[in-house]
Amino acid sequence: MKRSRVVDIPLVVNVAAAAILLGCGSDHRLEAQRCVTRDWEVVPDANCEAQPTTPGRAPIGHSYYWYYGGRGVGIGERASGGSTIPPSNGMVTRPNSGGYVTAVHGGVSTRGGFGSHALGGHVGVGA
């Protein structure tokens, strides 16, 4: 008696689609975007939204800055461990504005894909 193999086609299609959408070796975490003062205190997002911005230009003279990743997301907390440079994937969540996901102009890539590795050390300028 012959036995035939049964393959659940919808499951195979879903797994393949997820792999294609996620990409290999990409960083898909959502970083928190919040507004901070010059002293890194988290303030309501409306403060940053009220300032005019020019993509690709440093916010010189501004009182408020967008801060990405790290710790300290609540109003009044001190932000640390993150950066003022947007994540390279261009997607962030705003925990102080309802937690919605929004697109931002991407920054620099901080993680590699297959075969990448990092070594500890220092980067020097003008040795």
All heavy atoms as an XYZ file, in Angstrom:
916
protein
N       0.832     -1.168      0.000
C       0.000      0.000      0.000
C       0.886      1.245      0.000
O       1.787      1.369      0.808
C      -0.884     -0.051      1.238
C      -1.749      1.155      1.376
S      -2.650      1.076      2.917
C      -4.276      1.064      2.301
N       0.627      2.149     -0.893
C       1.399      3.384     -0.996
C       0.836      4.419     -0.038
O      -0.359      4.545      0.113
C       1.341      3.949     -2.408
C       2.158      3.228     -3.382
C       2.099      3.991     -4.678
C       3.053      3.426     -5.677
N       3.023      4.159     -6.922
N       1.768      5.173      0.561
C       1.360      6.283      1.405
C       1.783      7.574      0.731
O       2.902      7.692      0.266
C       2.030      6.214      2.759
C       1.481      5.153      3.620
C       2.077      5.292      4.988
N       1.355      4.445      5.898
C       1.575      4.382      7.167
N       2.529      5.113      7.706
N       0.876      3.600      7.933
N       0.890      8.521      0.712
C       1.260      9.816      0.138
C       1.486     10.795      1.279
O       0.863     10.719      2.325
C       0.172     10.325     -0.803
O      -1.021     10.500     -0.091
N       2.404     11.698      1.030
C       2.726     12.718      2.013
C       1.766     13.885      1.868
O       1.532     14.366      0.770
C       4.148     13.219      1.769
C       4.951     13.326      3.003
C       6.292     13.823      2.617
N       7.217     12.724      2.706
C       8.470     12.852      3.088
N       8.954     14.039      3.342
N       9.239     11.826      3.194
N       1.257     14.353      2.965
C       0.354     15.492      2.947
C       1.126     16.699      3.466
O       1.724     16.664      4.527
C      -0.885     15.236      3.833
C      -1.774     16.462      3.870
C      -1.646     14.028      3.346
N       1.135     17.748      2.686
C       1.815     18.980      3.065
C       0.771     20.076      3.177
O      -0.013     20.280      2.261
C       2.882     19.362      2.021
C       3.545     20.680      2.410
C       3.910     18.251      1.889
N       0.784     20.755      4.289
C      -0.159     21.845      4.509
C       0.335     23.065      3.728
O       1.230     23.786      4.160
C      -0.248     22.152      5.999
C      -1.342     23.150      6.320
O      -2.078     23.544      5.393
O      -1.456     23.523      7.499
N      -0.231     23.299      2.566
C       0.197     24.373      1.673
C       0.062     25.760      2.317
O       0.986     26.558      2.229
C      -0.564     24.303      0.327
C      -0.254     23.011     -0.397
C      -0.240     25.517     -0.543
C       1.196     22.828     -0.751
N      -1.049     26.085      2.977
C      -1.131     27.423      3.588
C      -0.001     27.672      4.599
O       0.514     28.776      4.673
C      -2.505     27.433      4.260
C      -3.315     26.465      3.466
C      -2.331     25.382      3.081
N       0.388     26.672      5.358
C       1.473     26.837      6.320
C       2.784     27.129      5.596
O       3.525     28.036      5.975
C       1.624     25.588      7.191
C       2.797     25.601      8.163
C       2.612     26.711      9.181
C       2.938     24.268      8.847
N       3.084     26.401      4.546
C       4.309     26.605      3.773
C       4.328     28.010      3.179
O       5.338     28.716      3.235
C       4.452     25.537      2.667
C       5.614     25.852      1.753
C       4.603     24.159      3.283
N       3.213     28.445      2.631
C       3.126     29.771      2.023
C       3.320     30.849      3.084
O       4.051     31.828      2.868
C       1.773     29.952      1.285
C       1.576     31.393      0.848
C       1.709     29.007      0.095
N       2.709     30.695      4.248
C       2.848     31.684      5.312
C       4.282     31.791      5.810
O       4.788     32.888      6.038
C       1.914     31.374      6.479
C       0.471     31.666      6.159
O       0.181     32.427      5.248
N      -0.430     31.061      6.905
N       4.949     30.659      5.984
C       6.335     30.676      6.447
C       7.235     31.341      5.400
O       8.088     32.164      5.728
C       6.829     29.251      6.778
C       8.322     29.216      7.009
C       6.093     28.718      7.996
N       7.032     31.017      4.144
C       7.840     31.617      3.076
C       7.591     33.124      2.988
O       8.535     33.906      2.839
C       7.527     30.947      1.737
N       6.351     33.533      3.097
C       6.034     34.962      3.032
C       6.663     35.711      4.204
O       7.207     36.803      4.030
C       4.522     35.168      3.022
N       6.618     35.131      5.396
C       7.223     35.782      6.564
C       8.726     35.928      6.379
O       9.307     36.961      6.706
C       6.915     34.982      7.822
N       9.381     34.897      5.845
C      10.824     34.961      5.623
C      11.182     36.045      4.611
O      12.154     36.782      4.785
C      11.337     33.601      5.143
N      10.397     36.174      3.575
C      10.660     37.196      2.551
C      10.440     38.595      3.128
O      11.245     39.499      2.910
C       9.765     36.972      1.313
C      10.219     35.716      0.571
C       9.791     38.181      0.389
C       9.252     35.248     -0.504
N       9.362     38.783      3.869
C       9.065     40.098      4.426
C      10.079     40.534      5.474
O      10.424     41.695      5.572
C       7.667     40.109      5.036
C       6.522     40.059      4.034
C       5.189     39.934      4.762
C       6.517     41.282      3.149
N      10.549     39.595      6.275
C      11.492     39.946      7.332
C      12.906     40.134      6.815
O      13.684     40.888      7.389
C      11.475     38.888      8.442
C      10.190     38.844      9.262
C      10.262     37.722     10.282
C       9.928     40.163      9.939
N      13.268     39.460      5.767
C      14.613     39.589      5.228
C      15.613     38.832      6.080
O      15.372     38.527      7.238
N      16.740     38.542      5.509
C      17.765     37.799      6.222
C      18.731     38.749      6.905
O      19.334     39.592      6.265
C      18.534     36.905      5.256
S      17.479     35.655      4.512
N      18.893     38.605      8.200
C      19.891     39.364      8.936
C      19.539     40.819      9.177
O      20.366     41.582      9.628
N      18.330     41.223      8.905
C      17.952     42.609      9.129
C      17.528     42.814     10.573
O      17.069     41.908     11.225
C      16.793     42.996      8.217
O      17.197     42.911      6.879
N      17.670     44.035     11.048
C      17.279     44.385     12.394
C      15.884     45.001     12.328
O      15.699     46.058     11.764
C      18.282     45.387     12.980
C      18.006     45.684     14.431
O      17.050     45.108     14.990
O      18.736     46.501     15.012
N      14.896     44.312     12.909
C      13.520     44.757     12.790
C      12.919     45.199     14.114
O      11.721     45.258     14.248
C      12.663     43.651     12.169
C      13.099     43.319     10.792
N      12.805     44.105      9.710
C      13.854     42.319     10.315
C      13.337     43.595      8.621
N      13.984     42.506      8.961
N      13.753     45.517     15.080
C      13.231     45.998     16.346
C      12.741     47.428     16.171
O      13.303     48.189     15.406
C      14.318     45.986     17.423
C      14.807     44.601     17.756
C      15.971     44.681     18.690
N      17.012     45.475     18.043
C      17.906     46.184     18.699
N      17.892     46.231     20.002
N      18.833     46.870     18.057
N      11.721     47.757     16.910
C      11.246     49.134     16.907
C      11.915     49.868     18.058
O      11.854     49.434     19.195
C       9.734     49.190     17.083
C       8.899     48.830     15.878
C       7.422     48.859     16.243
C       9.178     49.781     14.736
N      12.566     50.951     17.753
C      13.176     51.778     18.789
C      12.142     52.784     19.266
O      11.315     53.256     18.501
C      14.387     52.537     18.225
C      15.511     51.650     17.753
C      16.299     51.024     18.888
O      16.064     51.373     20.065
O      17.152     50.187     18.604
N      12.217     53.129     20.555
C      11.335     54.161     21.096
C      11.876     55.525     20.699
O      13.069     55.787     20.797
C      11.263     54.042     22.614
N      11.000     56.383     20.216
C      11.359     57.766     19.894
C      10.663     58.640     20.921
O       9.450     58.546     21.113
C      10.886     58.143     18.497
C      11.179     59.590     18.136
C      10.504     60.021     16.840
O       9.387     59.611     16.557
N      11.177     60.838     16.074
N      11.442     59.459     21.621
C      10.834     60.399     22.544
C      11.575     61.716     22.514
O      12.720     61.790     22.102
C      10.747     59.857     23.965
C      12.062     59.555     24.599
C      12.249     58.070     24.578
N      13.394     57.664     25.339
C      14.293     56.834     24.875
N      14.207     56.372     23.655
N      15.282     56.446     25.611
N      10.903     62.751     22.978
C      11.443     64.095     22.972
C      12.193     64.324     24.277
O      11.709     63.973     25.358
C      10.291     65.084     22.835
S      10.813     66.798     22.600
N      13.406     64.899     24.175
C      14.213     65.173     25.361
C      14.716     66.621     25.336
O      14.785     67.250     24.286
C      15.434     64.219     25.480
C      14.983     62.772     25.622
C      16.377     64.369     24.297
N      15.082     67.114     26.520
C      15.675     68.448     26.632
C      17.182     68.326     26.435
O      17.717     67.223     26.278
C      15.417     69.043     28.030
O      16.106     68.236     29.001
C      13.937     69.103     28.348
N      17.875     69.443     26.505
C      19.342     69.428     26.407
C      19.980     68.641     27.549
O      21.106     68.195     27.443
C      19.882     70.850     26.411
C      19.527     71.610     25.173
C      20.065     73.013     25.235
N      19.661     73.743     24.054
C      19.871     75.010     23.873
N      20.493     75.718     24.790
N      19.468     75.606     22.781
N      19.241     68.482     28.653
C      19.727     67.716     29.806
C      19.235     66.273     29.782
O      19.310     65.578     30.794
C      19.277     68.391     31.113
C      19.892     69.760     31.285
O      21.058     69.951     30.891
O      19.191     70.655     31.793
N      18.700     65.814     28.644
C      18.242     64.452     28.405
C      17.020     64.063     29.224
O      16.746     62.899     29.431
C      19.378     63.432     28.631
C      20.600     63.793     27.872
C      21.785     64.185     28.415
C      20.771     63.849     26.458
N      22.677     64.484     27.418
C      22.091     64.282     26.199
C      19.947     63.590     25.381
C      22.595     64.450     24.921
C      20.445     63.753     24.098
C      21.754     64.179     23.889
N      16.250     65.061     29.692
C      15.013     64.763     30.404
C      13.903     64.545     29.379
O      13.729     65.354     28.457
C      14.632     65.914     31.330
C      13.329     65.659     32.074
C      12.888     66.845     32.909
O      13.669     67.794     33.090
O      11.727     66.814     33.371
N      13.146     63.450     29.544
C      12.050     63.148     28.617
C      10.885     64.102     28.895
O      10.461     64.275     30.037
C      11.596     61.681     28.774
C      10.433     61.371     27.832
C      12.760     60.722     28.503
N      10.409     64.736     27.826
C       9.297     65.687     27.906
C       8.225     65.267     26.890
O       8.479     64.418     26.032
C       9.780     67.137     27.617
C      10.742     67.605     28.705
C      10.432     67.243     26.248
N       7.027     65.851     26.945
C       5.989     65.489     25.973
C       6.463     65.686     24.525
O       7.169     66.650     24.208
C       4.836     66.444     26.311
C       5.018     66.719     27.776
C       6.524     66.787     27.958
N       6.057     64.762     23.659
C       6.457     64.796     22.247
C       6.059     66.097     21.558
O       6.700     66.520     20.596
C       5.852     63.609     21.489
C       6.451     62.280     21.908
O       7.506     62.282     22.587
O       5.872     61.240     21.556
N       5.028     66.758     22.035
C       4.561     68.004     21.415
C       5.663     69.059     21.385
O       5.683     69.909     20.485
C       3.346     68.536     22.169
N       6.596     69.013     22.338
C       7.691     69.979     22.349
C       8.570     69.837     21.108
O       8.976     70.837     20.510
C       8.543     69.822     23.611
C       7.788     70.212     24.857
O       7.144     71.245     24.897
N       7.854     69.369     25.863
N       8.879     68.617     20.711
C       9.700     68.397     19.513
C       8.897     68.636     18.244
O       9.419     69.137     17.257
C      10.269     66.976     19.511
S      11.625     66.732     20.673
N       7.627     68.272     18.272
C       6.784     68.439     17.092
C       6.580     69.916     16.754
O       6.371     70.259     15.601
C       5.435     67.753     17.320
C       5.557     66.246     17.377
C       4.297     65.569     17.883
O       3.385     66.272     18.402
O       4.230     64.338     17.788
N       6.672     70.782     17.766
C       6.440     72.216     17.552
C       7.639     72.925     16.926
O       7.512     74.036     16.437
C       6.090     72.888     18.882
N       8.801     72.284     16.930
C      10.011     72.904     16.371
C      10.132     72.593     14.894
O       9.905     71.462     14.474
C      11.265     72.370     17.076
C      11.358     72.773     18.501
C      12.663     72.309     19.127
O      13.287     73.080     19.799
N      13.084     71.094     18.903
N      10.532     73.567     14.089
C      10.765     73.277     12.671
C      12.006     72.399     12.531
O      12.969     72.549     13.275
C      10.990     74.660     12.050
C      11.425     75.525     13.181
C      10.776     74.966     14.423
N      11.951     71.455     11.610
C      13.099     70.575     11.384
C      13.458     70.548      9.913
O      12.605     70.737      9.046
C      12.809     69.135     11.831
O      11.687     68.646     11.107
C      12.526     69.059     13.317
N      14.720     70.314      9.653
C      15.213     70.145      8.294
C      15.952     68.815      8.252
O      16.971     68.666      8.917
C      16.179     71.285      7.909
O      15.506     72.526      8.102
C      16.613     71.145      6.465
N      15.420     67.814      7.514
C      16.087     66.521      7.459
C      17.548     66.655      7.022
O      17.873     67.408      6.107
C      15.276     65.738      6.414
C      13.927     66.401      6.419
C      14.202     67.847      6.711
N      18.428     65.953      7.714
C      19.841     65.960      7.371
C      20.628     67.093      7.996
O      21.826     67.207      7.788
N      19.970     67.958      8.748
C      20.664     69.074      9.400
C      20.582     68.919     10.905
O      19.553     68.538     11.449
C      20.048     70.398      8.996
C      20.223     70.662      7.530
C      20.166     72.117      7.295
N      20.521     72.338      5.901
C      21.031     73.436      5.486
N      21.268     74.415      6.305
N      21.311     73.595      4.221
N      21.662     69.258     11.585
C      21.697     69.192     13.038
C      20.780     70.256     13.627
O      20.719     71.374     13.123
C      23.124     69.397     13.537
N      20.057     69.902     14.701
C      19.137     70.870     15.304
C      19.860     71.859     16.213
O      19.605     71.953     17.405
C      18.181     69.968     16.099
C      19.019     68.793     16.465
C      19.969     68.598     15.311
N      20.772     72.627     15.655
C      21.564     73.589     16.431
C      20.649     74.707     16.907
O      19.878     75.272     16.145
C      22.727     74.137     15.583
C      23.662     72.999     15.222
C      23.459     75.247     16.325
C      24.717     73.364     14.223
N      20.756     75.012     18.201
C      19.954     76.072     18.770
C      18.583     75.632     19.248
O      17.843     76.426     19.801
N      18.221     74.383     19.027
C      16.928     73.891     19.484
C      16.989     73.562     20.972
O      18.039     73.241     21.511
C      16.526     72.644     18.710
C      16.109     72.933     17.308
N      15.538     71.988     16.508
C      16.170     74.054     16.552
C      15.267     72.506     15.328
N      15.655     73.766     15.330
N      15.858     73.609     21.624
C      15.761     73.269     23.035
C      15.369     71.816     23.249
O      15.566     71.273     24.323
C      14.711     74.161     23.712
O      15.090     75.514     23.600
N      14.780     71.192     22.222
C      14.298     69.820     22.333
C      14.838     68.988     21.180
O      15.037     69.492     20.077
C      12.764     69.797     22.317
C      12.163     70.643     23.414
C      11.644     71.902     23.135
C      12.138     70.187     24.722
C      11.100     72.685     24.139
C      11.599     70.960     25.731
C      11.087     72.211     25.438
O      10.561     72.979     26.433
N      15.043     67.700     21.449
C      15.620     66.792     20.457
C      14.885     65.461     20.495
O      14.456     65.005     21.556
C      17.105     66.530     20.767
C      17.904     67.789     20.914
C      18.062     68.397     22.163
C      18.489     68.379     19.812
C      18.789     69.565     22.288
C      19.217     69.548     19.936
C      19.360     70.138     21.176
O      20.061     71.299     21.297
N      14.790     64.802     19.335
C      14.277     63.434     19.297
C      15.395     62.511     19.748
O      16.543     62.665     19.340
C      13.812     63.057     17.895
C      12.531     63.708     17.483
C      12.362     64.585     16.458
C      11.239     63.526     18.072
N      11.046     64.960     16.376
C      10.335     64.332     17.358
C      10.762     62.768     19.139
C       8.981     64.389     17.665
C       9.412     62.835     19.457
C       8.538     63.630     18.725
N      15.056     61.534     20.575
C      16.022     60.572     21.122
C      15.494     59.178     20.832
O      14.293     58.915     20.995
C      16.158     60.798     22.634
C      17.340     60.115     23.257
C      18.607     60.681     23.184
C      17.192     58.913     23.926
C      19.703     60.062     23.765
C      18.288     58.287     24.511
C      19.529     58.865     24.435
O      20.611     58.243     25.006
N      16.373     58.280     20.388
C      15.968     56.950     19.933
C      16.648     55.850     20.754
O      17.847     55.895     21.002
C      16.345     56.764     18.457
C      15.788     57.851     17.580
C      16.522     59.003     17.311
C      14.514     57.741     17.035
C      16.000     60.016     16.521
C      13.986     58.753     16.245
C      14.739     59.879     15.991
O      14.218     60.876     15.210
N      15.849     54.835     21.127
C      16.393     53.677     21.834
C      16.821     53.987     23.255
O      16.541     55.052     23.791
N      17.514     53.034     23.861
C      18.027     53.227     25.209
C      16.960     53.117     26.278
O      15.898     52.536     26.089
N      17.269     53.697     27.424
C      16.390     53.640     28.589
C      15.818     55.024     28.890
O      16.336     56.017     28.439
C      17.180     53.142     29.795
C      17.665     51.707     29.629
C      18.656     51.305     30.702
N      19.890     52.101     30.697
C      20.889     51.979     29.833
N      20.800     51.110     28.857
N      21.963     52.728     29.922
N      14.791     55.036     29.741
C      14.175     56.290     30.142
C      13.172     56.778     29.130
O      13.485     57.628     28.307
N      11.962     56.222     29.158
C      10.965     56.614     28.171
C       9.824     57.422     28.770
O       9.081     58.069     28.043
C      10.391     55.391     27.407
C      11.458     54.728     26.589
C       9.729     54.412     28.348
N       9.683     57.395     30.095
C       8.576     58.101     30.730
C       8.854     59.595     30.881
O      10.004     60.014     31.034
N       7.796     60.385     30.865
C       7.924     61.832     31.048
C       8.628     62.086     32.386
O       8.277     61.522     33.413
C       6.539     62.516     31.043
C       5.793     62.217     29.738
C       6.677     64.012     31.290
C       6.411     62.805     28.503
N       9.667     62.931     32.359
C      10.424     63.267     33.564
C      11.631     62.373     33.810
O      12.494     62.706     34.620
N      11.713     61.226     33.124
C      12.868     60.332     33.278
C      14.044     60.870     32.483
O      13.887     61.670     31.569
C      12.525     58.914     32.809
C      11.511     58.206     33.678
C      11.237     56.802     33.203
O      11.940     56.296     32.296
O      10.288     56.192     33.720
N      15.247     60.406     32.804
C      16.450     60.790     32.079
C      16.740     59.703     31.032
O      16.873     58.541     31.358
C      17.638     60.928     33.025
C      18.896     61.404     32.315
C      19.957     61.854     33.281
N      19.530     62.948     34.144
C      19.542     64.237     33.793
N      19.939     64.583     32.592
N      19.154     65.162     34.637
N      16.834     60.114     29.778
C      17.135     59.188     28.679
C      18.626     58.879     28.670
O      19.459     59.769     28.879
C      16.716     59.794     27.346
N      18.965     57.607     28.435
C      20.375     57.210     28.347
C      20.490     55.930     27.533
O      19.524     55.203     27.358
C      20.962     56.982     29.746
O      20.314     55.894     30.376
N      21.689     55.676     27.026
C      21.955     54.448     26.289
C      21.422     54.419     24.871
O      21.476     53.393     24.214
N      20.909     55.539     24.373
C      20.377     55.586     23.018
C      21.154     56.574     22.171
O      22.351     56.765     22.371
N      20.463     57.237     21.250
C      21.134     58.143     20.330
C      20.148     59.177     19.784
O      18.940     58.952     19.779
C      21.713     57.348     19.166
O      22.256     58.196     18.184
N      20.678     60.275     19.297
C      19.848     61.254     18.599
C      19.783     60.962     17.104
O      19.154     61.693     16.350
C      20.388     62.687     18.812
O      21.751     62.724     18.411
C      20.257     63.111     20.272
N      20.427     59.882     16.683
C      20.406     59.458     15.281
C      19.297     58.425     15.095
O      19.254     57.431     15.810
C      21.763     58.854     14.861
C      22.865     59.895     15.028
C      21.705     58.333     13.431
C      24.253     59.332     14.834
N      18.385     58.652     14.152
C      17.290     57.697     13.933
C      17.820     56.320     13.533
O      18.899     56.208     12.946
C      16.503     58.311     12.778
C      16.936     59.723     12.696
C      18.329     59.778     13.232
N      17.070     55.252     13.826
C      17.489     53.907     13.434
C      17.478     53.756     11.914
O      16.709     54.434     11.219
C      16.452     53.002     14.090
C      15.258     53.866     14.279
C      15.780     55.255     14.512
N      18.326     52.878     11.417
C      18.461     52.718      9.970
C      17.217     52.143      9.310
O      16.987     52.377      8.129
C      19.674     51.836      9.653
O      19.497     50.552     10.220
N      16.407     51.380     10.055
C      15.210     50.811      9.428
C      14.106     51.845      9.263
O      13.121     51.603      8.590
C      14.706     49.596     10.202
C      14.134     49.924     11.562
O      13.998     51.086     11.952
N      13.801     48.895     12.311
N      14.261     53.028      9.892
C      13.332     54.118      9.679
C      11.989     54.001     10.371
O      11.111     54.810     10.140
N      11.805     53.006     11.237
C      10.534     52.827     11.926
C      10.743     52.950     13.429
O      11.660     52.354     13.978
C       9.929     51.462     11.602
C       9.619     51.257     10.122
S       8.476     52.466      9.428
C       6.978     52.044     10.270
N       9.902     53.729     14.081
C       9.990     53.931     15.528
C       8.590     53.868     16.140
O       7.587     53.958     15.440
C      10.635     55.288     15.883
C      12.078     55.350     15.412
C       9.833     56.450     15.335
N       8.560     53.729     17.454
C       7.308     53.817     18.190
C       7.412     54.985     19.161
O       8.490     55.277     19.666
C       6.991     52.504     18.936
O       5.742     52.651     19.606
C       8.063     52.136     19.930
N       6.326     55.666     19.354
C       6.300     56.823     20.263
C       5.494     56.463     21.508
O       4.271     56.615     21.534
C       5.698     58.032     19.577
C       6.603     58.626     18.535
C       6.076     59.990     18.170
N       6.920     60.608     17.166
C       6.558     61.680     16.496
N       5.399     62.256     16.747
N       7.360     62.203     15.603
N       6.178     55.995     22.560
C       5.456     55.563     23.763
C       4.713     56.684     24.472
O       3.740     56.430     25.179
C       6.564     54.977     24.647
C       7.832     55.561     24.146
C       7.616     55.831     22.690
N       5.126     57.928     24.301
C       4.467     59.044     24.986
C       3.378     59.700     24.148
O       2.813     60.710     24.543
C       5.505     60.084     25.423
C       6.459     59.499     26.429
O       6.059     58.749     27.315
N       7.737     59.801     26.294
N       3.113     59.127     22.983
C       2.036     59.637     22.124
C       1.107     58.494     21.720
O       0.677     58.403     20.578
C       2.622     60.298     20.868
O       3.338     61.451     21.190
N       0.875     57.582     22.630
C      -0.042     56.476     22.351
C       0.617     55.217     21.832
O      -0.043     54.226     21.591
N       1.933     55.221     21.644
C       2.644     54.021     21.217
C       2.499     53.674     19.752
O       2.854     52.579     19.329
N       2.006     54.591     18.935
C       1.845     54.282     17.513
C       3.207     54.186     16.814
O       4.197     54.735     17.273
C       0.925     55.294     16.817
C       1.493     56.691     16.690
C       2.234     57.048     15.573
C       1.279     57.645     17.674
C       2.749     58.321     15.444
C       1.783     58.926     17.552
C       2.523     59.256     16.440
O       3.037     60.533     16.323
N       3.237     53.485     15.715
C       4.452     53.310     14.924
C       4.468     54.357     13.825
O       3.447     54.609     13.192
C       4.511     51.892     14.315
C       5.714     51.740     13.408
C       4.541     50.853     15.423
N       5.622     54.962     13.616
C       5.745     55.998     12.591
C       7.081     55.851     11.873
O       8.015     55.263     12.404
C       5.608     57.406     13.216
O       5.588     58.370     12.165
C       6.742     57.715     14.167
N       7.153     56.385     10.670
C       8.388     56.350      9.889
C       9.174     57.637     10.137
O       8.598     58.707     10.268
C       8.068     56.226      8.401
N      10.499     57.490     10.231
C      11.394     58.643     10.368
C      12.492     58.501      9.326
O      12.724     57.426      8.795
C      12.023     58.732     11.782
C      10.965     59.006     12.824
C      12.808     57.481     12.113
N      13.166     59.598      9.034
C      14.297     59.514      8.117
C      15.354     58.654      8.766
O      15.775     58.922      9.894
C      14.851     60.906      7.808
C      13.895     61.747      7.038
N      13.653     61.547      5.702
C      13.086     62.769      7.414
C      12.753     62.416      5.289
N      12.390     63.168      6.305
N      15.799     57.581      8.083
C      16.739     56.630      8.647
C      18.099     57.216      8.945
O      18.518     58.192      8.342
N      18.753     56.624      9.905
C      20.083     57.061     10.306
C      21.142     56.143      9.728
O      21.127     55.828      8.548
N      22.030     55.669     10.570
C      23.109     54.793     10.134
C      22.810     53.373     10.550
O      22.112     53.137     11.519
C      24.464     55.239     10.727
C      24.830     56.614     10.245
C      24.419     55.204     12.243
N      23.334     52.428      9.812
C      23.161     51.020     10.144
C      24.061     50.673     11.309
O      25.246     50.976     11.302
C      23.513     50.154      8.935
O      23.384     48.794      9.266
N      23.482     50.019     12.323
C      24.268     49.676     13.503
C      24.440     48.176     13.675
O      25.136     47.733     14.550
C      23.605     50.230     14.774
O      22.275     49.713     14.857
C      23.576     51.746     14.761
N      23.806     47.371     12.848
C      23.904     45.920     12.980
C      24.140     45.319     11.597
O      23.704     45.838     10.604
C      22.629     45.348     13.574
C      22.363     45.891     14.957
C      21.293     45.076     15.626
N      20.956     45.633     16.907
C      21.584     45.379     18.031
N      22.598     44.558     18.030
N      21.218     45.928     19.155
N      24.809     44.167     11.589
C      25.112     43.507     10.329
C      24.193     42.338     10.069
O      23.355     41.992     10.887
N      24.381     41.702      8.934
C      23.586     40.539      8.561
C      24.397     39.274      8.735
O      25.168     39.132      9.672
N      24.269     38.347      7.808
C      24.995     37.087      7.891
C      26.502     37.326      7.840
O      26.991     38.129      7.068
C      24.614     36.161      6.724
C      23.259     35.560      6.857
C      22.324     35.741      5.872
C      22.917     34.822      7.980
C      21.073     35.193      5.983
C      21.668     34.268      8.100
C      20.731     34.455      7.100
N      27.234     36.635      8.697
C      28.695     36.704      8.666
C      29.271     37.944      9.295
O      30.476     38.141      9.299
N      28.436     38.800      9.867
C      28.986     40.006     10.471
C      29.425     39.704     11.893
O      28.945     38.781     12.528
C      27.945     41.120     10.467
O      26.875     40.773     11.323
N      30.347     40.493     12.371
C      30.800     40.352     13.744
C      31.345     41.685     14.220
O      31.623     42.568     13.426
C      31.861     39.267     13.867
C      33.116     39.591     13.125
N      33.237     39.421     11.764
C      34.302     40.105     13.547
C      34.449     39.793     11.388
N      35.109     40.226     12.450
N      31.444     41.805     15.510
C      31.957     43.052     16.068
C      33.081     42.730     17.035
O      33.059     41.723     17.722
C      30.843     43.805     16.791
N      34.072     43.578     17.072
C      35.170     43.423     17.992
C      35.251     44.680     18.850
O      35.029     45.774     18.371
C      36.500     43.251     17.241
C      36.595     42.035     16.326
C      37.875     42.082     15.515
C      36.534     40.763     17.148
N      35.576     44.505     20.104
C      35.720     45.656     20.986
C      36.955     46.446     20.587
O      37.907     45.924     20.040
N      36.964     47.702     20.902
C      38.125     48.528     20.581
C      37.748     49.981     20.509
O      36.647     50.373     20.857
N      38.651     50.788     20.067
C      38.418     52.224     19.968
C      38.614     52.670     18.535
O      39.413     52.117     17.809
C      39.404     52.991     20.859
C      39.261     52.653     22.302
N      38.271     53.197     23.086
C      39.958     51.812     23.103
C      38.377     52.707     24.299
N      39.387     51.871     24.348
N      37.895     53.681     18.179
C      38.060     54.285     16.863
C      38.762     55.605     17.092
O      38.329     56.437     17.873
C      36.694     54.516     16.181
C      36.881     55.239     14.876
C      35.997     53.202     15.981
N      39.877     55.793     16.426
C      40.629     57.028     16.599
C      40.568     57.895     15.362
O      40.359     57.416     14.268
N      40.718     59.165     15.572
C      40.745     60.104     14.451
C      42.089     60.832     14.498
O      42.468     61.372     15.522
C      39.579     61.121     14.567
C      39.658     62.113     13.439
C      38.244     60.399     14.558
N      42.772     60.864     13.395
C      44.043     61.588     13.290
C      45.101     61.101     14.258
O      45.478     61.805     15.165
N      45.562     59.880     14.068
C      46.538     59.277     14.979
C      47.831     59.994     15.042
O      48.421     60.659     14.371
C      46.813     57.835     14.581
